[in-house]
């Protein structure tokens, strides 16, 4: 192998090395948006079929989006169940449980009483549990107990 | 004059201990969170605070270091405070279980999303093992020094994990008084252990060396 051929070969190898990570990521990108996994403790104190409500209280907002795994298309009319410990009681208090439907753009929001720390952390619980997609339970933690909103986004995979 | 000075010091020590224990408990009773909680949750939470505060006394009682309490009374108190800690831990876990069985079982099975619950469970098992060893102490026929090593080792694990558990929790305790109590608990525990396992053996050896030299 002369010097020129060696350099060409090394260059080609280098090109392959720089290209290959991209090539490896391509199939994953083709697969698209990965579904949201259920969080630890997400289903605790779940009461299935929380009633659809306009609001559960005032001053605190639970917000989020619901999209389809893969293409990331927003899902409208999807029921999200929400519960949390607030100033009117704990997570098992029925008045702290309610459902909302997503809008056309896949967003949802529910006004509640102020969420307070429960079992050592201020957090909310959200569930998608209606069959068309795989069930997902989320348990977002508020960075501060003084926060007046918490967000949780769902990416749902077909059941 | 010397006696007056001693009285003043002992008054200061007892006042300090009373404040270290009472202030965090009293401030926790003023937490707005209590108004949003069930009685089981409140009792469970306060049982945890009380257990933390009792850890301040245990090493001092074990050493017989509290002014005005003789060694025999000190040992008796150490047992009663120990028994109270066991009861407090049972009330803590029981109260939390009634409040939210799912969250409590998750914690006990070490699958809870909150890291502090792991430290709480370590401390709980440390207290349980300590209590079992205390009850079975005669039957085990351990050498006294072995017993002390096991008992003190468990105490250190229990206290450190309790403190980590407490400071990580956002709850009814007021932050500053919680930190002060936690630092004080760590100080009395590590201070008592250092005194027993390092300072006393060293000074004993020095005394023996001096005696050997003078002989």
Interface residues (C-beta under 8 A of the other chain):
Chain A: X39 X40 X41 X43 X44 X45 X85 X86 X87 X88 X89 X90 X91 X92 X116 X117 X118 X119 X120 X121 X122 X139 X145
Chain B: X33 X35 X36 X37 X38 X41 X96 X99 X100 X102 X103 X106 X111 X112 X113 X114 X116 X117 X168 X169 X170 X171
